[in-house]
Amino acid sequence: MNSTSILIWQDNQEQVVDEHTVLSQSGADAMIRIQTEDYRCLPPTQDRLNHFNLPNSKHHLGFKYILPRIIRKGYKTEQEEVLPLLDFQGSRLGECTKYISHISYEDLQKSHFRFSFTHIKNQEELLRAMINRYRHSRPYLSEKDIEQMGVSFTEITFINLEGKE
């Protein structure tokens, strides 16, 4: 497995660590980074999350995902990458129970939003959230690009509920 560095908040300081080590310690196969404002819209007792991402996210059925908070956004251009600052404290761990790539906004059904963040309950709210999410991290994508790309859909069933591990 290739070694990838990530930037985390640990012991009251920023630390560059090996991603594989963090995943191994958490019992996860991979991670889905969640913006702090989205985490606030995830009820602590909700046992599933329907998460939307760029259409090429390549999540895998049966994989366990840790969901750290992004406490400082990063970005990626053709010239450089600035890592986001991640906080794993209190992160949720879940298993991917459904994954669909390359769905247009028009093809999304009400059921896709059932376990979404509380501020994303329809196509319009999702598009607005996707534009806000990727405006900073993928500055080369226009609003029109984001809309035309569509999304991927990942259902995560939580293994641990907040405060119950």
C-alpha positions as CSV (number, residue, x, y, z in Angstrom):
1,M,0.0,0.0,0.0
2,N,1.3,3.4,-0.9
3,S,2.1,5.7,2.0
4,T,0.1,8.9,2.0
5,S,0.5,11.7,4.4
6,I,-2.4,13.5,6.1
7,L,-2.5,16.5,8.4
8,I,-4.3,15.9,11.7
9,W,-5.0,17.8,14.9
10,Q,-3.7,15.7,17.7
11,D,-2.3,16.6,21.2
12,N,-3.2,20.2,20.6
13,Q,-1.1,20.6,17.5
14,E,-1.0,19.9,13.8
15,Q,0.8,16.7,12.9
16,V,1.7,15.1,9.6
17,V,1.1,11.4,9.9
18,D,0.8,8.3,7.7
19,E,-2.8,7.8,6.5
20,H,-2.5,4.0,6.6
21,T,-1.4,4.1,10.3
22,V,-4.5,6.2,11.2
23,L,-6.8,4.0,9.3
24,S,-5.4,0.8,10.8
25,Q,-5.7,2.3,14.4
26,S,-9.3,3.2,13.8
27,G,-10.3,-0.1,12.2
28,A,-11.1,1.6,8.9
29,D,-10.3,0.7,5.3
30,A,-10.6,4.3,4.1
31,M,-11.9,7.7,5.1
32,I,-14.6,10.1,4.0
33,R,-13.7,13.7,5.1
34,I,-16.6,15.6,6.4
35,Q,-16.7,19.4,6.7
36,T,-17.4,20.6,10.3
37,E,-20.6,22.4,9.2
38,D,-21.9,19.1,7.7
39,Y,-21.0,17.2,10.9
40,R,-23.2,19.6,12.8
41,C,-26.0,18.4,10.6
42,L,-25.6,14.8,11.4
43,P,-27.8,13.8,14.4
44,P,-25.7,11.8,16.9
45,T,-28.3,9.0,17.1
46,Q,-28.7,8.6,13.3
47,D,-27.5,5.1,12.4
48,R,-26.9,5.8,8.7
49,L,-25.6,8.5,6.4
50,N,-26.4,9.0,2.8
51,H,-23.4,10.9,1.6
52,F,-22.9,12.6,-1.8
53,N,-19.5,13.2,-3.4
54,L,-18.0,13.9,-6.7
55,P,-19.0,11.2,-9.2
56,N,-15.6,9.5,-9.2
57,S,-15.2,8.9,-5.5
58,K,-14.7,5.2,-5.9
59,H,-16.1,4.0,-2.6
60,H,-16.5,0.3,-2.1
61,L,-19.2,-1.9,-0.7
62,G,-18.2,-3.5,2.6
63,F,-15.4,-1.1,3.2
64,K,-15.3,0.5,6.7
65,Y,-15.0,4.3,6.5
66,I,-13.9,6.6,9.3
67,L,-15.4,10.1,9.0
68,P,-13.0,12.7,10.4
69,R,-14.0,16.4,10.5
70,I,-12.3,18.9,8.3
71,I,-11.4,21.7,10.6
72,R,-9.4,23.7,8.0
73,K,-10.0,23.2,4.4
74,G,-7.3,22.2,1.9
75,Y,-7.3,22.5,-1.8
76,K,-5.8,20.9,-4.9
77,T,-4.8,22.5,-8.2
78,E,-2.6,21.3,-11.0
79,Q,0.3,23.0,-9.4
80,E,-0.1,22.3,-5.7
81,E,-2.0,20.6,-3.0
82,V,-2.6,22.0,0.5
83,L,-3.7,19.3,2.9
84,P,-6.9,19.8,4.9
85,L,-6.5,19.7,8.7
86,L,-8.5,16.7,10.0
87,D,-9.8,16.0,13.5
88,F,-10.4,12.3,14.3
89,Q,-11.6,13.0,17.8
90,G,-15.2,11.5,18.1
91,S,-15.2,10.4,14.4
92,R,-17.9,8.1,13.3
93,L,-17.0,4.7,11.8
94,G,-19.3,3.0,9.4
95,E,-19.6,0.4,6.6
96,C,-20.5,1.2,3.0
97,T,-23.8,-0.6,2.4
98,K,-24.6,1.0,-0.9
99,Y,-22.7,2.9,-3.6
100,I,-23.7,4.4,-6.9
101,S,-21.4,6.5,-9.1
102,H,-22.3,9.0,-11.7
103,I,-25.9,10.0,-10.9
104,S,-27.3,13.2,-12.4
105,Y,-29.0,15.6,-10.0
106,E,-32.2,15.0,-12.0
107,D,-32.1,11.2,-11.4
108,L,-31.9,11.5,-7.6
109,Q,-35.0,10.3,-5.8
110,K,-36.4,11.3,-2.4
111,S,-35.1,8.0,-1.0
112,H,-31.5,9.2,-1.7
113,F,-31.9,12.0,0.8
114,R,-33.6,10.0,3.6
115,F,-30.4,9.7,5.7
116,S,-28.6,12.7,4.4
117,F,-27.3,15.6,6.5
118,T,-30.3,17.6,7.9
119,H,-29.6,20.6,5.5
120,I,-29.5,18.4,2.4
121,K,-33.0,17.0,1.6
122,N,-33.5,17.6,-2.1
123,Q,-31.6,18.2,-5.3
124,E,-31.4,22.0,-5.0
125,E,-30.0,21.8,-1.5
126,L,-27.5,19.2,-2.6
127,L,-26.3,21.2,-5.5
128,R,-25.8,24.2,-3.3
129,A,-23.9,22.1,-0.7
130,M,-21.7,20.6,-3.4
131,I,-20.8,24.0,-4.8
132,N,-20.0,25.2,-1.3
133,R,-18.0,22.1,-0.6
134,Y,-15.8,22.2,-3.7
135,R,-15.6,25.9,-4.3
136,H,-12.4,26.0,-2.1
137,S,-11.0,22.5,-2.5
138,R,-11.4,22.3,-6.3
139,P,-11.2,25.9,-7.4
140,Y,-10.8,24.9,-11.0
141,L,-14.4,23.5,-11.0
142,S,-17.1,26.0,-12.0
143,E,-20.6,25.8,-10.6
144,K,-21.7,24.6,-14.0
145,D,-19.0,21.9,-14.0
146,I,-20.2,20.7,-10.6
147,E,-23.8,20.6,-11.7
148,Q,-23.0,18.8,-15.0
149,M,-20.8,16.2,-13.3
150,G,-23.6,14.9,-11.1
151,V,-22.7,13.0,-7.9
152,S,-21.9,9.7,-6.4
153,F,-24.1,8.3,-3.6
154,T,-22.7,6.3,-0.7
155,E,-24.8,4.9,2.1
156,I,-22.8,4.4,5.3
157,T,-24.3,2.3,8.2
158,F,-22.6,3.4,11.4
159,I,-20.8,0.8,13.5
160,N,-20.4,3.3,16.3
161,L,-22.9,6.0,17.3
162,E,-21.5,9.1,18.9
163,G,-20.7,8.4,22.5
164,K,-21.4,4.7,22.1
165,E,-18.4,2.7,20.9
